[in-house]
Amino acid sequence: MHTLHNTPPGKTAKHAHSHACDPAALAALDTSQTMQPPQVRAVSLRRERWRRREVSGKFLRPLAKTNETPFLKQVRPAQCSWTLGQSVGIMHDGSRPAGYTGIERCSSIWACPHCSAVIRAGRAAEIQQAVEAHQQQGGELLFFTGTLRHHQGDDLETTLDAVLEAWRKMTGNRPWKERKQRHAISGYIRSIEVTHGTNGWHPHAHVLLLLDEKMSADELADFRNWIFNQWSNSVEKSGGKRPNEQGLDLQQVDKKGKVLAKYISKIQDEKKWTAGAELARADVKNGRGNSITPFQLLDEETDIDANKRGALWREYYLATKGRRAITWSRGLKQRYEIGEQTDEDILDETESTTLVWRTSAKTYRTARMRGAVTLAIALELAENEAWAELEKLLPSDWRPDERKKRSAGQPPGRKHL
């Protein structure tokens, strides 16, 4: 949950989690390429995420369950951005985007357009740190994409199970262990992505393989043929449909830590798109050709009627719930001094720490009913210190003397919420 804070100006909020990593362990993270989309798209992306989260909540309502109260209990992503208490605040310290405090936070990397963006940005930065460190040590990086054949009517849970089981079978047999030793494969980072198209759900695995020795062109060609065959055999053994070579890919990561996308079109700046972003940033991608990403199911522009989109979104939520989106092989994070962080830790670290606005929960809910984009616009006004406009959009419940300070151009005071 996203709780109210009262941090003095100039101070940094301390972590509330005892399991949080040492901040020094993450000091080397370069987030310039992955933490924020290009500035030209920042406003539109924020509004898009708020709008999509609102649509997601509506689509997920049929999954609500009864409990001992007269009210239905909604699934967590459907409650994201709901109020927690009597007040809601806007936090902004100038170094990070403005955000709300006093509202629910679902922390879903799969099914929340808002939380997913923050979490995946943090994960991309971690991956890119490992990529750059490995290359600095003279290592090789290969980017493998594995999938299976799929048809309309194949349910997502079954095909996802097959993809994950195929990876487990392939990496657990003797031929894989022999190849690991031959090519000095010291670890991997795996992510799972999903798209949907005319042939139904299309889950696929992206895997970054870290090799301690360089591969020759002949070795790379041989390894490509070998891993394609091993993956295809493992898919069949896992109950999936054997893929053709068009569904598989193996690339070398270039010296700048970049890799070409497969199946997905990225909407970030091409020059800033790294292997870390390609592996983790499913939140800022669009489908290619006649396929779409799950978040595009939340867009009216998608050529699928609302009832069908809602049914597909619920299937996606249920099939991905509880699964790990990104997995590191054992010992790899320690090797590159990357601290262990939960998704909640990442969300906490991206929060601003200074309270600049406060309103009642009722006022916030009224604004939300006008459309969630209204609340995104309120954050933009706070970042621009447009207090008069913000007062019209999201009236404050501060005392009269605080209002006078604002009218005189002074920053709002900080009160306990």
Secondary structure, DSSP 4 states (H G I P E B T S, - for coil): ------PPTT--PPP--TTPPPGGGGTT---TTTTS--HHHHHHHHHHHHHHHHHHHHHHGGG-EE-SSSSEE--HHHHTT-B-SSEEEEE--SSS--EEESB-----TTT-HHHHHHHHHHHHHHHHHHHHHHHHTT-EEEEEEE--B--TT--HHHHHHHHHHHHHHHHTSHHHHHHHHHHTEEEEEEEEEEEEETTEEEEEEEEEEEESSPPPHHHHHHHHHHHHHHHHHHHHHTTPBPP-GGG-EEEE--TTS----SSEEE-S-GGG--HHHHHH-GGGEEE-TT-B-GGGGG-TTSSS-HHHHHHHHHHHHHHHTT--SEEE-TTHHHHTTPPP--HHHHHHHTS---EEEEEEHHHHHHHHHT-THHHHHHHHHHHTT-HHHHHHHS-----HHHHHHHHTTPPPP----
